[in-house]
Amino acid sequence: MRACVVIPTLDARELLGRALESLAGQTVSAKVVVVDNASSDGTPEMVATRFPDVRLVVNERNLGFGRAINRGLSEIGDAEVVILVNNDTVCEPEFVERMLEPFVDPSVGMVAGVLLQGSAPEFVDSAGIELDRTLRSWDIGWNEPADRLVAAPEPVGPCGGAAAYRVAALQEAGGGFDEAFFAYWEDVDLALRLRLEGWRCIRADGARALHAHGATLGSSSPKQRRLEAFGRSYVLHKYRVPSLGLWTRAKIAILDWPVLLVHLVVRRELGPIRARSRGAREGRRATGLRPPVELAAVSLGEALRRQYGLILLRLTGRLPEHFREHGPATTTGTRAAPPSGRD
């Protein structure tokens, strides 16, 4: 099966070099496209010099994650599958081969790879995403031993840092990522659209990559918090989740607003609340899609347990090393988002 790997990047020359080296040593060859979001650190020159076989697309300005991917999709040629990896990943030699295997099943439109914590590779960073009934997303297996993945649930979709999509499925669902997002939540939205079209997602447990989480932007910057708030609200309203009733709206408030209030009171940041309001407005203007709550596997109680468990890890200094350096993956959840052009 013909495959193309697409990597968006921004000012991550050394990280990207390691990622490309790992892709050059794969057991199955694949075309590689790098989409540079106007880096100023010599990234395009490095790619052209060290990896002349890589197709390099250079944007004049930072387009963000999803838009950069969409531009890369126009360069994949006759590939049947497009594989996305972060610029801060190092893929194991069989990564591409294992990502392609599930596509022998014609019902599979997405495959989730397994991201391992770069500072502790025996633990999972993301093994795909799962949802609660408010469509809030969580990384499957986060901070759990990788050898327990055999018992993990089937993902709703892949995390954008280690994802594969059937090109025909992408075309059926609109051709790529929704460009309303700059970064964060676009992989959740794409997974939902593909699911609503009837495509399945399978996790490829053997497709593994080390992930230096948040190494490009830093996962807990003010801009990250604004982008996260916008994306969460946009998805809520694009899929008309609040229309499910008062109890659903109460769940949204219980899960989301304590964190937003922390930003306001402790960090004195109004930006996430403003971004949340903008996301609601733009989401309502988007094409209304039914809320696919049948995909929800995480209960409210479990969501609260995970959220406050993360807070406890932070307060007690027991977050994984790269989380201590860069912060948790999101402000309202734990799913990783690709650090590729968010500044």
C-alpha positions as CSV (number, residue, x, y, z in Angstrom):
1,M,0.0,0.0,0.0
2,R,1.5,3.3,-1.1
3,A,2.1,5.7,1.8
4,C,3.2,9.2,2.4
5,V,4.4,10.7,5.7
6,V,3.6,14.4,6.3
7,I,5.3,16.4,9.1
8,P,4.5,20.0,9.8
9,T,7.2,21.9,11.7
10,L,8.3,25.3,13.1
11,D,11.7,26.2,14.4
12,A,12.6,22.6,15.4
13,R,15.6,21.9,13.3
14,E,17.3,19.4,15.5
15,L,14.1,17.6,16.6
16,L,13.0,17.3,13.0
17,G,16.4,16.0,11.9
18,R,16.0,13.1,14.4
19,A,12.5,12.4,13.3
20,L,13.6,12.3,9.6
21,E,16.5,10.0,10.5
22,S,14.1,7.6,12.1
23,L,11.9,7.6,9.0
24,A,14.9,7.0,6.7
25,G,15.5,3.7,8.5
26,Q,12.0,2.2,8.2
27,T,11.3,-1.4,7.1
28,V,8.8,-0.1,4.6
29,S,9.7,2.9,2.5
30,A,7.3,5.9,2.2
31,K,7.4,9.3,0.6
32,V,8.0,12.0,3.2
33,V,6.7,15.6,3.0
34,V,7.8,18.3,5.4
35,V,5.7,21.4,5.6
36,D,7.7,24.3,7.2
37,N,5.7,27.0,8.9
38,A,8.1,29.8,8.1
39,S,10.9,28.6,10.4
40,S,13.8,31.1,11.2
41,D,16.3,28.5,12.5
42,G,17.5,27.1,9.3
43,T,15.1,24.2,9.1
44,P,14.5,24.4,5.3
45,E,18.3,24.4,4.7
46,M,18.8,21.5,6.9
47,V,16.2,19.4,5.2
48,A,17.4,20.3,1.7
49,T,21.0,19.4,2.7
50,R,20.6,16.3,4.8
51,F,17.4,14.8,3.4
52,P,17.4,15.7,-0.4
53,D,14.7,13.0,-1.0
54,V,12.2,14.7,1.3
55,R,9.7,16.9,-0.4
56,L,9.9,20.3,1.3
57,V,7.1,22.8,1.3
58,V,7.9,26.2,2.8
59,N,5.1,28.4,3.9
60,E,5.6,32.2,3.9
61,R,3.9,32.4,7.3
62,N,2.9,30.2,10.1
63,L,-0.3,28.5,9.0
64,G,-0.8,26.4,12.2
65,F,-1.0,22.6,12.4
66,G,-4.1,21.6,10.4
67,R,-3.7,24.1,7.6
68,A,0.0,23.0,7.1
69,I,-1.1,19.4,7.0
70,N,-3.7,20.3,4.4
71,R,-1.1,21.9,2.3
72,G,1.1,18.8,2.6
73,L,-1.8,16.6,1.5
74,S,-1.6,18.3,-1.9
75,E,1.9,16.9,-2.3
76,I,1.3,13.2,-1.5
77,G,0.9,12.1,-5.1
78,D,-0.7,8.7,-5.6
79,A,-0.4,7.7,-1.9
80,E,-3.3,5.6,-0.6
81,V,-2.5,6.3,3.0
82,V,-1.2,9.5,4.6
83,I,0.7,9.1,7.9
84,L,1.1,12.1,10.3
85,V,3.9,12.3,12.8
86,N,5.1,15.1,15.1
87,N,8.4,16.8,14.4
88,D,9.4,15.8,18.0
89,T,9.0,12.1,17.5
90,V,11.5,9.3,16.9
91,C,9.8,6.4,15.1
92,E,10.8,2.8,15.7
93,P,11.9,1.0,12.5
94,E,8.6,-0.9,12.0
95,F,6.5,2.2,12.6
96,V,5.3,2.8,9.0
97,E,4.9,-1.0,8.3
98,R,2.7,-1.5,11.4
99,M,0.6,1.7,10.7
100,L,-0.2,0.3,7.3
101,E,-1.3,-3.2,8.3
102,P,-4.8,-2.4,9.6
103,F,-5.8,-0.9,6.2
104,V,-6.2,-4.3,4.7
105,D,-9.6,-4.1,6.3
106,P,-11.6,-1.9,3.9
107,S,-13.8,-0.5,6.8
108,V,-10.7,1.1,8.5
109,G,-10.3,4.8,7.7
110,M,-7.9,5.7,10.5
111,V,-5.1,4.1,12.5
112,A,-3.7,5.3,15.8
113,G,-0.1,4.8,16.5
114,V,1.4,4.7,20.0
115,L,3.3,7.6,21.3
116,L,5.7,6.8,24.2
117,Q,7.0,9.3,26.7
118,G,10.4,10.4,25.5
119,S,11.7,10.7,29.1
120,A,10.2,7.4,30.2
121,P,9.6,5.1,27.1
122,E,8.0,2.4,29.2
123,F,5.0,4.7,29.6
124,V,2.4,5.8,27.1
125,D,1.9,9.3,26.0
126,S,-1.0,8.6,23.7
127,A,-2.5,5.5,22.2
128,G,-5.4,7.2,20.4
129,I,-8.2,9.3,21.7
130,E,-11.4,8.4,23.6
131,L,-14.4,10.7,24.5
132,D,-16.9,11.4,27.1
133,R,-20.5,12.4,26.4
134,T,-19.6,16.1,26.1
135,L,-17.1,15.1,23.3
136,R,-14.2,16.0,25.5
137,S,-11.2,14.0,24.5
138,W,-8.6,12.0,26.5
139,D,-5.4,10.2,25.5
140,I,-5.9,6.4,25.8
141,G,-3.3,4.9,28.2
142,W,-1.7,8.2,29.2
143,N,1.0,7.6,31.8
144,E,0.2,3.9,32.0
145,P,2.8,1.1,31.3
146,A,3.0,0.4,27.6
147,D,2.7,-3.3,28.2
148,R,-1.0,-2.8,29.4
149,L,-2.2,-1.6,26.0
150,V,-3.5,-5.0,25.1
151,A,-6.5,-4.2,27.4
152,A,-7.0,-0.6,26.2
153,P,-10.2,0.3,24.4
154,E,-10.5,0.8,20.6
155,P,-9.8,4.5,19.9
156,V,-12.4,6.9,18.5
157,G,-9.5,8.3,16.4
158,P,-5.8,8.8,16.4
159,C,-3.9,11.6,18.1
160,G,-2.5,13.8,15.4
161,G,1.1,13.2,16.5
162,A,1.0,9.5,15.3
163,A,-1.9,9.1,12.9
164,A,-2.7,7.4,9.6
165,Y,-5.7,8.1,7.4
166,R,-7.0,6.4,4.3
167,V,-6.9,9.1,1.6
168,A,-10.2,8.0,0.2
169,A,-11.8,8.4,3.7
170,L,-10.3,11.9,4.0
171,Q,-11.8,12.9,0.6
172,E,-15.1,11.6,1.7
173,A,-15.1,13.6,4.9
174,G,-14.2,16.9,3.3
175,G,-10.5,16.5,2.3
176,G,-8.6,17.1,5.5
177,F,-8.6,19.2,8.6
178,D,-11.1,22.0,9.4
179,E,-9.1,25.2,8.9
180,A,-11.1,27.0,11.6
181,F,-8.5,25.5,14.0
182,F,-5.0,26.9,14.3
183,A,-3.9,24.1,16.5
184,Y,-5.4,21.6,19.1
185,W,-8.7,19.7,18.6
186,E,-8.5,19.4,14.8
187,D,-7.6,15.7,15.1
188,V,-10.7,15.2,17.3
189,D,-12.9,17.0,14.8
190,L,-11.5,14.9,11.9
191,A,-12.0,11.7,13.8
192,L,-15.6,12.6,14.5
193,R,-16.3,13.5,10.8
194,L,-14.8,10.2,9.7
195,R,-16.8,8.3,12.3
196,L,-20.0,9.9,11.1
197,E,-19.1,8.8,7.6
198,G,-18.9,5.2,8.9
199,W,-15.1,4.7,9.0
200,R,-13.5,2.7,11.8
201,C,-10.3,3.5,13.8
202,I,-7.9,0.7,14.8
203,R,-4.9,1.1,17.1
204,A,-1.6,-0.4,15.8
205,D,0.0,-1.4,19.0
206,G,3.3,-2.2,17.3
207,A,3.6,1.2,15.6
208,R,5.5,3.1,18.3
209,A,7.4,6.4,18.5
210,L,9.1,8.3,21.3
211,H,7.6,11.7,21.8
212,A,9.3,14.7,23.3
213,H,6.0,16.1,24.4
214,G,5.5,19.8,23.8
215,A,9.1,20.4,22.9
216,T,8.4,22.9,20.2
217,L,5.9,25.4,21.8
218,G,5.8,24.2,25.4
219,S,2.5,22.7,26.3
220,S,1.5,25.2,29.0
221,S,2.0,28.6,27.3
222,P,-0.7,31.3,27.3
223,K,-1.2,30.9,23.6
224,Q,-1.7,27.1,24.1
225,R,-4.4,27.8,26.6
226,R,-6.2,30.1,24.3
227,L,-6.0,27.7,21.4
228,E,-7.2,24.8,23.6
229,A,-10.1,26.8,24.8
230,F,-11.1,27.8,21.3
231,G,-10.9,24.3,20.0
232,R,-12.9,22.7,22.8
233,S,-15.7,25.3,22.4
234,Y,-15.7,25.1,18.6
235,V,-16.1,21.3,18.7
236,L,-18.9,21.6,21.4
237,H,-20.9,23.9,19.2
238,K,-20.1,22.5,15.8
239,Y,-21.5,19.1,17.0
240,R,-24.4,20.8,18.9
241,V,-23.5,19.1,22.2
242,P,-25.3,21.7,24.4
243,S,-28.5,20.9,22.6
244,L,-28.5,17.5,24.3
245,G,-30.1,19.0,27.3
246,L,-29.6,20.6,30.7
247,W,-27.7,17.7,32.3
248,T,-25.2,17.7,29.4
249,R,-24.7,21.5,29.8
250,A,-24.1,20.9,33.5
251,K,-21.5,18.2,32.7
252,I,-19.7,20.7,30.4
253,A,-19.7,23.3,33.1
254,I,-18.4,20.8,35.8
255,L,-15.6,19.7,33.6
256,D,-14.5,22.9,31.9
257,W,-15.2,26.0,33.9
258,P,-13.1,25.2,37.0
259,V,-10.0,25.2,34.8
260,L,-11.1,28.4,33.0
261,L,-11.6,30.1,36.4
262,V,-8.1,29.0,37.5
263,H,-6.8,30.8,34.4
264,L,-8.8,33.9,35.3
265,V,-8.1,34.0,39.1
266,V,-4.7,32.5,39.5
267,R,-3.0,33.3,36.2
268,R,-5.1,36.5,35.6
269,E,-5.7,35.5,32.0
270,L,-8.9,36.5,30.3
271,G,-7.7,35.1,27.0
272,P,-9.0,31.5,27.4
273,I,-12.5,32.8,28.3
274,R,-12.5,35.1,25.3
275,A,-11.3,32.3,23.0
276,R,-14.0,30.1,24.4
277,S,-16.6,32.6,23.4
278,R,-15.2,33.0,19.9
279,G,-15.1,29.2,19.5
280,A,-18.8,29.0,20.4
281,R,-19.7,31.7,17.9
282,E,-17.7,30.1,15.1
283,G,-18.9,26.6,16.0
284,R,-22.5,27.7,15.7
285,R,-21.8,29.0,12.2
286,A,-20.2,25.8,11.1
287,T,-22.3,23.1,9.5
288,G,-24.4,21.5,12.2
289,L,-23.4,17.9,12.8
290,R,-25.2,15.5,15.2
291,P,-23.4,14.8,18.4
292,P,-22.1,11.3,18.1
293,V,-22.4,10.5,21.8
294,E,-22.6,6.7,21.0
295,L,-18.8,7.0,20.7
296,A,-18.4,8.1,24.3
297,A,-16.7,5.6,26.6
298,V,-15.6,7.9,29.5
299,S,-18.1,8.6,32.2
300,L,-18.4,11.9,34.0
301,G,-17.0,10.3,37.1
302,E,-14.0,8.9,35.3
303,A,-13.4,12.2,33.5
304,L,-13.3,14.0,36.9
305,R,-11.0,11.3,38.3
306,R,-8.6,11.8,35.5
307,Q,-8.7,15.6,35.6
308,Y,-8.1,15.9,39.3
309,G,-5.6,13.0,39.3
310,L,-3.6,15.2,36.9
311,I,-3.9,18.2,39.2
312,L,-2.7,16.0,42.1
313,L,0.3,14.8,40.1
314,R,1.2,18.4,39.4
315,L,0.8,19.5,43.1
316,T,2.9,16.6,44.4
317,G,5.6,17.0,41.8
318,R,5.0,13.6,40.3
319,L,4.2,14.6,36.7
320,P,6.4,12.9,34.1
321,E,9.7,14.8,33.4
322,H,8.7,16.3,30.1
323,F,5.4,17.4,31.6
324,R,7.2,19.1,34.5
325,E,9.2,21.0,31.9
326,H,6.5,21.9,29.5
327,G,3.2,21.4,31.4
328,P,0.3,19.0,30.8
329,A,-0.9,18.4,27.3
330,T,-4.0,20.5,27.6
331,T,-5.8,22.8,30.1
332,T,-9.0,20.8,30.0
333,G,-7.9,17.2,29.4
334,T,-4.8,15.2,28.8
335,R,-4.7,14.6,25.1
336,A,-1.5,15.5,23.3
337,A,-1.6,17.9,20.4
338,P,1.1,18.2,17.8
339,P,3.6,20.9,18.6
340,S,4.1,22.0,15.0
341,G,3.6,25.7,14.4
342,R,1.6,27.2,17.2
343,D,3.6,30.3,18.1
